[in-house]
Amino acid sequence: MVIVGDIAFEGSGDLFFKNDGFEGGKGANSYSYAKPWDFGLNFKAGYTFMKHYGLNLVFQHGLANLQQKFGDYKPDGSLRNKSFGIELNYNF
């Protein structure tokens, strides 16, 4: 089983990305998830120590609202990507 957001997939199926959730995906195992285009900001700060080791903090914030409309109905709220990460690295 694979879970994407609030959609659980068992077996096989198609996941598609459209601006309108009623378009595409004509099978019983076809699921509409979000709009296809995303854009945002990426921030990264790092520190190198002992000449070879590094530590980076990364933050990404999506600016695009990925919430689909369904015909004439546009749900309230928004769907945006956000992430935070820590990177450890070694420089040669």
N, CA, C and O atoms as a GROMACS GRO file, in nm:
protein
  368
    1MET      N    1   0.085  -0.118   0.000
    1MET     CA    2   0.000   0.000   0.000
    1MET      C    3   0.090   0.124   0.000
    1MET      O    4   0.190   0.130   0.071
    2VAL      N    5   0.051   0.221  -0.080
    2VAL     CA    6   0.121   0.350  -0.086
    2VAL      C    7   0.022   0.458  -0.047
    2VAL      O    8  -0.092   0.458  -0.094
    3ILE      N    9   0.064   0.551   0.041
    3ILE     CA   10  -0.024   0.661   0.084
    3ILE      C   11   0.037   0.792   0.036
    3ILE      O   12   0.152   0.823   0.066
    4VAL      N   13  -0.041   0.868  -0.039
    4VAL     CA   14  -0.001   1.000  -0.088
    4VAL      C   15  -0.105   1.098  -0.036
    4VAL      O   16  -0.218   1.101  -0.084
    5GLY      N   17  -0.066   1.179   0.063
    5GLY     CA   18  -0.163   1.270   0.125
    5GLY      C   19  -0.272   1.191   0.193
    5GLY      O   20  -0.244   1.114   0.285
    6ASP      N   21  -0.396   1.210   0.150
    6ASP     CA   22  -0.508   1.136   0.208
    6ASP      C   23  -0.559   1.028   0.113
    6ASP      O   24  -0.670   0.978   0.131
    7ILE      N   25  -0.479   0.991   0.012
    7ILE     CA   26  -0.516   0.888  -0.084
    7ILE      C   27  -0.431   0.764  -0.060
    7ILE      O   28  -0.308   0.772  -0.057
    8ALA      N   29  -0.495   0.649  -0.043
    8ALA     CA   30  -0.424   0.522  -0.025
    8ALA      C   31  -0.438   0.439  -0.152
    8ALA      O   32  -0.549   0.420  -0.202
    9PHE      N   33  -0.327   0.389  -0.205
    9PHE     CA   34  -0.325   0.307  -0.325
    9PHE      C   35  -0.296   0.163  -0.288
    9PHE      O   36  -0.199   0.135  -0.217
   10GLU      N   37  -0.379   0.073  -0.335
   10GLU     CA   38  -0.352  -0.070  -0.319
   10GLU      C   39  -0.349  -0.131  -0.458
   10GLU      O   40  -0.436  -0.101  -0.540
   11GLY      N   41  -0.252  -0.215  -0.484
   11GLY     CA   42  -0.241  -0.273  -0.617
   11GLY      C   43  -0.185  -0.172  -0.714
   11GLY      O   44  -0.083  -0.107  -0.686
   12SER      N   45  -0.251  -0.157  -0.828
   12SER     CA   46  -0.203  -0.064  -0.930
   12SER      C   47  -0.309   0.041  -0.958
   12SER      O   48  -0.427   0.022  -0.929
   13GLY      N   49  -0.265   0.151  -1.015
   13GLY     CA   50  -0.355   0.260  -1.049
   13GLY      C   51  -0.277   0.375  -1.108
   13GLY      O   52  -0.155   0.368  -1.121
   14ASP      N   53  -0.347   0.480  -1.144
   14ASP     CA   54  -0.287   0.598  -1.204
   14ASP      C   55  -0.309   0.718  -1.115
   14ASP      O   56  -0.420   0.741  -1.067
   15LEU      N   57  -0.205   0.794  -1.093
   15LEU     CA   58  -0.211   0.920  -1.020
   15LEU      C   59  -0.184   1.029  -1.120
   15LEU      O   60  -0.080   1.027  -1.186
   16PHE      N   61  -0.276   1.126  -1.134
   16PHE     CA   62  -0.254   1.231  -1.233
   16PHE      C   63  -0.266   1.368  -1.170
   16PHE      O   64  -0.327   1.385  -1.064
   17PHE      N   65  -0.205   1.467  -1.236
   17PHE     CA   66  -0.198   1.604  -1.189
   17PHE      C   67  -0.262   1.694  -1.294
   17PHE      O   68  -0.212   1.704  -1.406
   18LYS      N   69  -0.373   1.759  -1.259
   18LYS     CA   70  -0.445   1.848  -1.351
   18LYS      C   71  -0.494   1.969  -1.273
   18LYS      O   72  -0.507   1.964  -1.150
   19ASN      N   73  -0.522   2.079  -1.344
   19ASN     CA   74  -0.579   2.198  -1.280
   19ASN      C   75  -0.722   2.172  -1.236
   19ASN      O   76  -0.766   2.226  -1.134
   20ASP      N   77  -0.795   2.090  -1.312
   20ASP     CA   78  -0.933   2.055  -1.278
   20ASP      C   79  -0.937   1.907  -1.243
   20ASP      O   80  -0.900   1.823  -1.324
   21GLY      N   81  -0.981   1.875  -1.122
   21GLY     CA   82  -0.984   1.737  -1.075
   21GLY      C   83  -1.078   1.647  -1.151
   21GLY      O   84  -1.067   1.524  -1.140
   22PHE      N   85  -1.172   1.704  -1.229
   22PHE     CA   86  -1.265   1.622  -1.307
   22PHE      C   87  -1.207   1.580  -1.441
   22PHE      O   88  -1.266   1.496  -1.509
   23GLU      N   89  -1.094   1.637  -1.482
   23GLU     CA   90  -1.033   1.603  -1.611
   23GLU      C   91  -0.941   1.483  -1.595
   23GLU      O   92  -0.880   1.464  -1.490
   24GLY      N   93  -0.930   1.402  -1.700
   24GLY     CA   94  -0.836   1.291  -1.703
   24GLY      C   95  -0.871   1.180  -1.608
   24GLY      O   96  -0.970   1.188  -1.534
   25GLY      N   97  -0.792   1.074  -1.608
   25GLY     CA   98  -0.810   0.963  -1.517
   25GLY      C   99  -0.945   0.897  -1.527
   25GLY      O  100  -1.026   0.907  -1.435
   26LYS      N  101  -0.971   0.830  -1.636
   26LYS     CA  102  -1.103   0.773  -1.660
   26LYS      C  103  -1.121   0.631  -1.609
   26LYS      O  104  -1.225   0.570  -1.634
   27GLY      N  105  -1.024   0.576  -1.538
   27GLY     CA  106  -1.036   0.439  -1.488
   27GLY      C  107  -1.081   0.435  -1.344
   27GLY      O  108  -1.084   0.537  -1.275
   28ALA      N  109  -1.116   0.316  -1.298
   28ALA     CA  110  -1.160   0.298  -1.159
   28ALA      C  111  -1.046   0.322  -1.062
   28ALA      O  112  -1.069   0.361  -0.947
   29ASN      N  113  -0.922   0.298  -1.105
   29ASN     CA  114  -0.806   0.317  -1.019
   29ASN      C  115  -0.726   0.441  -1.059
   29ASN      O  116  -0.602   0.440  -1.054
   30SER      N  117  -0.795   0.548  -1.099
   30SER     CA  118  -0.730   0.674  -1.134
   30SER      C  119  -0.763   0.777  -1.028
   30SER      O  120  -0.878   0.793  -0.988
   31TYR      N  121  -0.659   0.848  -0.983
   31TYR     CA  122  -0.676   0.942  -0.874
   31TYR      C  123  -0.616   1.077  -0.911
   31TYR      O  124  -0.501   1.084  -0.956
   32SER      N  125  -0.692   1.183  -0.892
   32SER     CA  126  -0.645   1.319  -0.914
   32SER      C  127  -0.585   1.369  -0.783
   32SER      O  128  -0.646   1.352  -0.678
   33TYR      N  129  -0.466   1.432  -0.789
   33TYR     CA  130  -0.400   1.473  -0.666
   33TYR      C  131  -0.384   1.623  -0.651
   33TYR      O  132  -0.425   1.678  -0.549
   34ALA      N  133  -0.326   1.692  -0.749
   34ALA     CA  134  -0.299   1.835  -0.734
   34ALA      C  135  -0.271   1.896  -0.871
   34ALA      O  136  -0.265   1.825  -0.972
   35LYS      N  137  -0.254   2.029  -0.873
   35LYS     CA  138  -0.215   2.097  -0.996
   35LYS      C  139  -0.074   2.053  -1.036
   35LYS      O  140   0.005   2.014  -0.951
   36PRO      N  141  -0.042   2.058  -1.167
   36PRO     CA  142   0.086   2.003  -1.212
   36PRO      C  143   0.208   2.093  -1.193
   36PRO      O  144   0.320   2.042  -1.194
   37TRP      N  145   0.192   2.224  -1.176
   37TRP     CA  146   0.307   2.314  -1.169
   37TRP      C  147   0.323   2.370  -1.028
   37TRP      O  148   0.225   2.408  -0.964
   38ASP      N  149   0.447   2.374  -0.983
   38ASP     CA  150   0.478   2.425  -0.850
   38ASP      C  151   0.600   2.515  -0.860
   38ASP      O  152   0.689   2.492  -0.942
   39PHE      N  153   0.605   2.617  -0.778
   39PHE     CA  154   0.722   2.703  -0.768
   39PHE      C  155   0.729   2.756  -0.627
   39PHE      O  156   0.629   2.761  -0.556
   40GLY      N  157   0.849   2.796  -0.586
   40GLY     CA  158   0.864   2.843  -0.449
   40GLY      C  159   1.002   2.899  -0.423
   40GLY      O  160   1.076   2.930  -0.516
   41LEU      N  161   1.035   2.910  -0.296
   41LEU     CA  162   1.163   2.964  -0.252
   41LEU      C  163   1.243   2.856  -0.180
   41LEU      O  164   1.186   2.769  -0.115
   42ASN      N  165   1.374   2.864  -0.193
   42ASN     CA  166   1.464   2.770  -0.129
   42ASN      C  167   1.570   2.850  -0.052
   42ASN      O  168   1.636   2.936  -0.110
   43PHE      N  169   1.586   2.822   0.076
   43PHE     CA  170   1.687   2.888   0.159
   43PHE      C  171   1.784   2.782   0.210
   43PHE      O  172   1.743   2.674   0.254
   44LYS      N  173   1.913   2.814   0.202
   44LYS     CA  174   2.014   2.719   0.247
   44LYS      C  175   2.126   2.794   0.318
   44LYS      O  176   2.179   2.892   0.265
   45ALA      N  177   2.160   2.749   0.438
   45ALA     CA  178   2.270   2.809   0.514
   45ALA      C  179   2.362   2.696   0.558
   45ALA      O  180   2.316   2.589   0.599
   46GLY      N  181   2.491   2.719   0.549
   46GLY     CA  182   2.585   2.613   0.583
   46GLY      C  183   2.707   2.662   0.657
   46GLY      O  184   2.737   2.782   0.660
   47TYR      N  185   2.775   2.568   0.717
   47TYR     CA  186   2.898   2.596   0.792
   47TYR      C  187   2.997   2.484   0.764
   47TYR      O  188   2.962   2.366   0.772
   48THR      N  189   3.121   2.520   0.730
   48THR     CA  190   3.228   2.423   0.707
   48THR      C  191   3.325   2.430   0.825
   48THR      O  192   3.367   2.537   0.867
   49PHE      N  193   3.359   2.313   0.877
   49PHE     CA  194   3.453   2.307   0.989
   49PHE      C  195   3.558   2.201   0.962
   49PHE      O  196   3.533   2.105   0.889
   50MET      N  197   3.675   2.217   1.019
   50MET     CA  198   3.791   2.128   1.002
   50MET      C  199   3.824   2.106   0.855
   50MET      O  200   3.870   1.998   0.818
   51LYS      N  201   3.802   2.207   0.770
   51LYS     CA  202   3.836   2.211   0.627
   51LYS      C  203   3.762   2.110   0.540
   51LYS      O  204   3.754   2.130   0.418
   52HIS      N  205   3.707   2.005   0.595
   52HIS     CA  206   3.646   1.901   0.512
   52HIS      C  207   3.500   1.872   0.544
   52HIS      O  208   3.428   1.820   0.459
   53TYR      N  209   3.456   1.902   0.660
   53TYR     CA  210   3.320   1.864   0.702
   53TYR      C  211   3.227   1.985   0.695
   53TYR      O  212   3.269   2.099   0.717
   54GLY      N  213   3.102   1.958   0.664
   54GLY     CA  214   3.007   2.067   0.652
   54GLY      C  215   2.870   2.028   0.706
   54GLY      O  216   2.835   1.910   0.711
   55LEU      N  217   2.796   2.128   0.746
   55LEU     CA  218   2.660   2.110   0.796
   55LEU      C  219   2.574   2.219   0.731
   55LEU      O  220   2.606   2.337   0.740
   56ASN      N  221   2.466   2.179   0.665
   56ASN     CA  222   2.377   2.273   0.598
   56ASN      C  223   2.236   2.257   0.652
   56ASN      O  224   2.193   2.146   0.684
   57LEU      N  225   2.164   2.368   0.663
   57LEU     CA  226   2.022   2.368   0.695
   57LEU      C  227   1.948   2.418   0.572
   57LEU      O  228   1.986   2.520   0.514
   58VAL      N  229   1.844   2.346   0.533
   58VAL     CA  230   1.772   2.378   0.411
   58VAL      C  231   1.624   2.394   0.443
   58VAL      O  232   1.566   2.313   0.516
   59PHE      N  233   1.561   2.500   0.390
   59PHE     CA  234   1.418   2.521   0.405
   59PHE      C  235   1.359   2.555   0.269
   59PHE      O  236   1.412   2.641   0.198
   60GLN      N  237   1.250   2.489   0.233
   60GLN     CA  238   1.181   2.516   0.107
   60GLN      C  239   1.037   2.552   0.136
   60GLN      O  240   0.971   2.487   0.217
   61HIS      N  241   0.988   2.657   0.070
   61HIS     CA  242   0.851   2.704   0.090
   61HIS      C  243   0.785   2.724  -0.045
   61HIS      O  244   0.830   2.806  -0.125
   62GLY      N  245   0.678   2.648  -0.072
   62GLY     CA  246   0.606   2.661  -0.198
   62GLY      C  247   0.519   2.785  -0.200
   62GLY      O  248   0.448   2.814  -0.103
   63LEU      N  249   0.523   2.858  -0.309
   63LEU     CA  250   0.440   2.977  -0.327
   63LEU      C  251   0.311   2.946  -0.401
   63LEU      O  252   0.211   3.014  -0.382
   64ALA      N  253   0.313   2.845  -0.486
   64ALA     CA  254   0.196   2.810  -0.567
   64ALA      C  255   0.094   2.734  -0.483
   64ALA      O  256   0.129   2.646  -0.404
   65ASN      N  257  -0.032   2.769  -0.501
   65ASN     CA  258  -0.141   2.694  -0.438
   65ASN      C  259  -0.174   2.577  -0.530
   65ASN      O  260  -0.220   2.598  -0.643
   66LEU      N  261  -0.152   2.455  -0.485
   66LEU     CA  262  -0.171   2.336  -0.567
   66LEU      C  263  -0.312   2.278  -0.556
   66LEU      O  264  -0.341   2.175  -0.618
   67GLN      N  265  -0.399   2.342  -0.479
   67GLN     CA  266  -0.536   2.293  -0.462
   67GLN      C  267  -0.611   2.301  -0.594
   67GLN      O  268  -0.618   2.407  -0.655
   68GLN      N  269  -0.667   2.189  -0.638
   68GLN     CA  270  -0.741   2.184  -0.763
   68GLN      C  271  -0.881   2.240  -0.747
   68GLN      O  272  -0.934   2.250  -0.637
   69LYS      N  273  -0.939   2.278  -0.862
   69LYS     CA  274  -1.082   2.304  -0.865
   69LYS      C  275  -1.149   2.179  -0.920
   69LYS      O  276  -1.083   2.096  -0.983
   70PHE      N  277  -1.277   2.166  -0.898
   70PHE     CA  278  -1.353   2.051  -0.947
   70PHE      C  279  -1.474   2.106  -1.021
   70PHE      O  280  -1.579   2.130  -0.962
   71GLY      N  281  -1.458   2.126  -1.153
   71GLY     CA  282  -1.564   2.190  -1.231
   71GLY      C  283  -1.573   2.336  -1.190
   71GLY      O  284  -1.475   2.410  -1.196
   72ASP      N  285  -1.693   2.380  -1.146
   72ASP     CA  286  -1.713   2.517  -1.099
   72ASP      C  287  -1.684   2.533  -0.951
   72ASP      O  288  -1.686   2.645  -0.900
   73TYR      N  289  -1.658   2.424  -0.880
   73TYR     CA  290  -1.634   2.428  -0.735
   73TYR      C  291  -1.487   2.442  -0.706
   73TYR      O  292  -1.406   2.363  -0.753
   74LYS      N  293  -1.451   2.543  -0.627
   74LYS     CA  294  -1.312   2.562  -0.582
   74LYS      C  295  -1.310   2.551  -0.431
   74LYS      O  296  -1.365   2.637  -0.362
   75PRO      N  297  -1.248   2.446  -0.376
   75PRO     CA  298  -1.245   2.426  -0.231
   75PRO      C  299  -1.173   2.539  -0.158
   75PRO      O  300  -1.083   2.603  -0.212
   76ASP      N  301  -1.214   2.563  -0.034
   76ASP     CA  302  -1.145   2.660   0.050
   76ASP      C  303  -1.010   2.603   0.093
   76ASP      O  304  -0.988   2.482   0.086
   77GLY      N  305  -0.924   2.689   0.135
   77GLY     CA  306  -0.793   2.643   0.184
   77GLY      C  307  -0.692   2.638   0.072
   77GLY      O  308  -0.719   2.676  -0.041
   78SER      N  309  -0.574   2.588   0.107
   78SER     CA  310  -0.466   2.580   0.010
   78SER      C  311  -0.383   2.454   0.035
   78SER      O  312  -0.388   2.394   0.142
   79LEU      N  313  -0.309   2.418  -0.067
   79LEU     CA  314  -0.220   2.302  -0.062
   79LEU      C  315  -0.084   2.352  -0.112
   79LEU      O  316  -0.069   2.380  -0.231
   80ARG      N  317   0.014   2.362  -0.021
   80ARG     CA  318   0.147   2.411  -0.057
   80ARG      C  319   0.254   2.316  -0.004
   80ARG      O  320   0.237   2.254   0.101
   81ASN      N  321   0.363   2.306  -0.077
   81ASN     CA  322   0.476   2.225  -0.034
   81ASN      C  323   0.564   2.304   0.061
   81ASN      O  324   0.592   2.421   0.039
   82LYS      N  325   0.607   2.237   0.167
   82LYS     CA  326   0.706   2.294   0.260
   82LYS      C  327   0.798   2.181   0.303
   82LYS      O  328   0.753   2.067   0.321
   83SER      N  329   0.924   2.212   0.320
   83SER     CA  330   1.016   2.109   0.368
   83SER      C  331   1.131   2.173   0.443
   83SER      O  332   1.163   2.291   0.424
   84PHE      N  333   1.192   2.094   0.530
   84PHE     CA  334   1.308   2.136   0.608
   84PHE      C  335   1.405   2.019   0.608
   84PHE      O  336   1.364   1.904   0.620
   85GLY      N  337   1.533   2.047   0.595
   85GLY     CA  338   1.630   1.939   0.592
   85GLY      C  339   1.763   1.978   0.654
   85GLY      O  340   1.797   2.096   0.664
   86ILE      N  341   1.836   1.877   0.693
   86ILE     CA  342   1.971   1.892   0.746
   86ILE      C  343   2.062   1.808   0.658
   86ILE      O  344   2.035   1.691   0.634
   87GLU      N  345   2.170   1.869   0.611
   87GLU     CA  346   2.266   1.798   0.527
   87GLU      C  347   2.400   1.792   0.597
   87GLU      O  348   2.449   1.892   0.650
   88LEU      N  349   2.459   1.676   0.596
   88LEU     CA  350   2.597   1.658   0.643
   88LEU      C  351   2.680   1.625   0.521
   88LEU      O  352   2.640   1.544   0.438
   89ASN      N  353   2.797   1.687   0.508
   89ASN     CA  354   2.877   1.660   0.390
   89ASN      C  355   3.025   1.654   0.422
   89ASN      O  356   3.071   1.702   0.526
   90TYR      N  357   3.097   1.595   0.329
   90TYR     CA  358   3.243   1.585   0.337
   90TYR      C  359   3.299   1.639   0.206
   90TYR      O  360   3.260   1.593   0.099
   91ASN      N  361   3.390   1.735   0.213
   91ASN     CA  362   3.451   1.797   0.095
   91ASN      C  363   3.589   1.736   0.073
   91ASN      O  364   3.669   1.724   0.166
   92PHE      N  365   3.617   1.698  -0.053
   92PHE     CA  366   3.746   1.640  -0.088
   92PHE      C  367   3.848   1.746  -0.112
   92PHE      O  368   3.964   1.715  -0.142
   0.00000   0.00000   0.00000
